Amino acid sequence: MIRTDGADLPVMQALTARLWTPGARWHVGDVAWGRAAYRGRERPTARWERDGRTVAWAWLEAGELCWLADPSADAADVVLDWAPGARETMVMAGDRPAVDALTRRGWSVADGPWFDHLVRDLAGLPPLGAGPAVRPVDPTDDADVLARAAAHRAAFDHLVGHTPGTPGEPDPARHRAVTGTWPYRADLDLVAEVDGTIAAYCLLWLDEANRVGLLEPVGTDPRFRRRGLARRVCLAGLHALRRAGATRALVCPRGDPGYPVPGVLYRDLGFTYVDRTVTYLAPYPAV
């Protein structure tokens, strides 16, 4: 076992890319976003090597165990041994090695939340058509970065269980951290504008090895909802991914009751269901 910090992010992403399939829990963009957008939080982190090759990584954040283990290396148990204080974790329903390890250790399935994993082939995209301007964010422009971060907070502050202004939510400094994290690309950080205001946005992450792009995050300022802006900026993002060399796109919206709109949007864009996550609760009190 090798304990790590953010300096080992490329190693974690290399394993993520090597193990990626349409039904995988993690994409390299998930790891980038999760580590960079919320930088500054306490997150014990570890990775494991066998014969000089990384076979698993994990981090613990506010009681949630985030992890990836190579199923061919039987590494799930060593990860679960490392974080006995974890209260919950999220794995793919179809990840039998992870599910079996959790079940064997007495972890129980929670009612939620869960995230559907939806995939779309990028051939045959419909044209963007006329409408509000969609453009990339300018990471060198402080005002643009500030407006982009404000749009993100506006989009997510309304969610049930979220406390507006919670420390750690992406602010301009954290968005700059995101822009400095591989595989961020400014041409894949898109916003839709209405009268000069960023009304919706879509950040896309390209895994060049697998030629698959991830949409994460996507949001709309509540003042501009029901205008088709999320659909427009996402469709523009799919075209941008295809120009960048991607052949597929992935998006992972909330799928549990109370969050019906994102799934409807993405299915309308041609995404189809592959698998979903399952939240497991630990069998012991948190320590």
N, C-alpha and C positions, 0 to 999 in steps of 0.2 A: 504494500500500500504506500502511496506517495501522497502526502498532503499538499494541496496546491492553493494558489490564489488566482486572481485574474490573469496573471502572466501565462497560465497554462490554458487559457481559453482556446487557442488554436489547436491544442492537442485534443481537447474535448470535442471541438467541432470536427476534427479529422475522423474521430470515431463515429460521430453522428452521421457524417456523410457516408462513411463506409457501410453503415448498417441501414441507411435509409431505404425504405420501400414505401409505396402509397399508404400502407397501414401503420407506419412507424409513429411512435409517440413524439419524436423530436425531429426538427429540421434545423439546419445550421443557423437559420434566421431566428428561430425560437430561442436558441442558446444565446445568440448575440443580443437580442432584445431583452431577455430575462436578466442577463448579467450587466448590460450597459445602462438600460433605461432606469434601473433602480439601484444604481451604484451608491455605495455608502451604507447599505444595510448589512447587518452582521450575518454572514453566511458561511459557516464552516463548510469546507470543500475538500474533496478527496478524489483521487483517481487511482486505478489499480493497473499494474502491468504484469504481464506473464511472458517470459522469454523475450523481454525487451519490447513487447507490443502492448499498447493500451487496450484493456478489455472491459473497463467500466469506469464511469465517473458518477459523482453525486454531489449535491449540495443540500444543505438544510436551511430553510428560510421560514421563520415564524412557525416552526413546528411541522412544516410541510417538507417531505423528502422528495426532491427532484432528482431523477437518476436515469441512467442508461447502462445496460449491461449486455455484452455480447452473448447471445443465447448459446453459441457454440462453445463458450468457455465456462459455462455453469457458474457465472459470476453473480447471480442475483443474491445468493445467500451471504456472500461476503459484504455486499452493499448493505443489506439489512442488518447484519451484525455490527456494522460501523455506526449506525444511527439509531440506537435503541430508544432515544428520547423523542423520535418522530411521532407525531400524533396522526398524521394522515399522509397519503400519497396517491398519485394518479397514474394509472397505467392504461394501456390499450386493452380493450376487451379481448382482442385476438392474440395478445401476447401470452401464450401459454406458459413459458418458463417463469415470467414475472407473476402471473396469476397463481400458478401452482406454488411458488415460493411463499407468497403472501398467505394463501389459504392454509398451507401446511403449518405456518407460524401463528395461525389464529386471527389474522386480520379479517375484518368483516366489511361487506359492501355497504356503502352509504347510499342514501336516496339521491344524492347529487352533491355538487354540480357535476355535469359532464359536458364534454365538447365533442361535437360531430366532426369527423375528418372527411372533407369533401375534395374531390379532385376533378380537374377539367383538362382535357387535351386542348392545346392552343391552336390547333388547326381549325379553320372555318369560323374565326371570330367575326361577329357582326361589326359593321362600321360604327365608329363613335357617333357620327352625325352632328348636327348643329346643337348648340347649347352653351351653358356657361363655360368660361375658360378653365382649362385644366393645364397645370404647369408644374415643373419641379420646384421644390423648395431651394432657395439659395443659401447654402450653409455658411457662406461668408458674410451674409447680411444679417446683422444683429436683429433688426426689426422683423425680418422675415422669420427667423428662428423663434423669436418671442411670440409672434402671431401663430406659428405652427404649434408651439407648446400650449398656448392658450386654447386653441381649438381642441387639442387632445383632452385637456382638463374639462372643458365644457361638455365634450361628448360623453365622458365617463362619470362626472360628478353626480349625475342623476340616478345611477344604478342602485338598486336595493342592496343594502349592506355596505355601501361605500360612503365614507365620511368625506364630504367636500373639503378640499384643502389638506388631505392627509399628507403628512411629511413623507417624502419619497416619491410622490407622484411626479411624472416627468415635467420638469421645468426647463427653461432655456439651457441651463448648464448641463442637465442630464440629456437633453436632446443633442447637445454638442458631443457628449460622450457617445451617444448612439452613432453620430456621423463619423466618429473615429474608430468604429468597431467593424472589423471585417465580418460579412461581405457587404457592408453598407455602400450604396451607390446613390449619388445625388439625383441621377436621372430616373431612379426608381422610388423616389420620395415625392409623391405627387399630391397636389391640393387642387380642389375646385373652388373658384372664387365667385362671389356674388357682390357686385358693387364694391370691389376692392377688399372684401372681407373673406378670409379663409373660412368656408362654410363646411367643407368635408375634406377628408384626406385618406390616403391609402399608402402605407409604407410596404414596399415589396423587397424581398430578400432572394437573391439568386444563388442556388447551389449549382455551380457550373459543372461539377463532376457528374451530377445526376440530371442536369438540365431541367431542374424543377424550381419554380419560384413559389415563395410563401407570401401571402397577404397577411401582414401582422404589424401594427394594428390597423383597423379601419374604423373611422368614426365620423359622425356628423354633429355639428353644433345644433342643439335642440331648436334654436330659432329658425333653422333652415330645413327642418325635416319635412318629409312628404313632398319633396320636389324632384325626386329621382337623382339627387346629387351623389349619394353613395354608389348607386349603380353606375353613374357616369364616370366617377373617378376610378372605380374598380375596373370597369371595362377599358378605360385608358391605360390602367396599370397592366392589364393582360396583354394589350398591344405592345406596351413597352417591354414586357418580359419576352415576348416573342422576338422583338427586334434585338434583344440582348442575347438570344440564343436558346431560351427555354423552350421546351416542347410540352411541358405540363405545368399546371398551377395547383396549389394546395391552399385551402383555407379551413380554419377550425373554429367555427362559431359555437356559442353556447347552444346546447340542444335540449336542456331540461325545461320543464314547464315554466312559463313566464318570460321566455325569450324566443318567441316564434318568428320575429321579423327577420333576423339575420339569415336564418336558414332559407326562408322564402326568397330573399334577395339573391343568394348565391345559387340556388337551384334555378332561378329565372335566368341567371347568367350562364347556365349550362353545367354547373358543378353537379357531381353525383356522389352519393354516399359510399364510403369505403369501410369505415369502422368508427367506433366512438371510444372515448375514455371512460374509465370507471374509477370512482374515488373509493379508496379503502381506508378504514379506520383501524388504528393500532389496538391491540388487545390489552394494553396496559396504560396506566396513567402517565401523562407526560412528566418528565423529570427536569 
